[in-house]
Structure formats: C-alpha cells, structure tokens
Amino acid sequence: KRLSLNEYCILCANIKIFLRTLFFRTKDDHNLAFTARKTEKMLKELPNYY
C-alpha cells in the first residue's frame, strides 16, 4: 500500500521527532556519544529523503 501525502508527512514528522528525542537524551552521556553524533548526522540529512 502506498502512503497518502498526509500519511507520508506524518511519518516524516514522527521520524524527525524520534531522532531529535534520541539526540537530546544521548548527547550528554559519554557512553552514547557515538549514537548522539550519528543521530545528529541523520537529522541534518533528513531533508534529503523527502
């Protein structure tokens, strides 16, 4: 099934919110610094996907 434009926009917004939440929860934890850097990179690249 293909997503409607509205469903697609909602999906993209949910992905962006998830990545931002993950970034802010991991950025201050030294054990998760790699995850925070990867998440930040994904957030910057997200507009390339839609």
N, C-alpha and C positions, 0 to 999 in steps of 0.2 A: 504494500500500500504506500502510495506517495503521500507526503505530508502536504497539507494546505499551507499557503503562505503564512496564515495566522499561527498554525501549529509550529511551523518552522521558526518563526520569530520567537515564540515562547520557548522552544527548545534551546535556541541560541542564548536567550537571556538566562535560562536556568544554568546552562554550562558556564556562562560568564560569572554568575553569582557563586556557583560552586568553586570555581578556580580562585576567585577573589577571597572567599572564605578560607579555603585551603592555604592560600598565600599568607593571610594575616595570622592564621593560627600557627603556622610553621616558621615564620620569619625570625622570631626571637629565640627559637630552640636550636642550639648549636648542632644537635644530633640530626636535625631535619633541615639544615641549611641547604643541602643539595636539592631537596624537594622544593623548598621555597624558591630557589633560583630557577629550577625547571618550570615551576608554576608561573613565575613572573614572565619567563620567556613565552610560555603558552598564551598568557593574557595579551602580550604585545602582538603575537602572531594571529590571534583570533579573528581580527577583521579580514585577514586573507582568505578565510574559509567561507565567508558569506558576503 
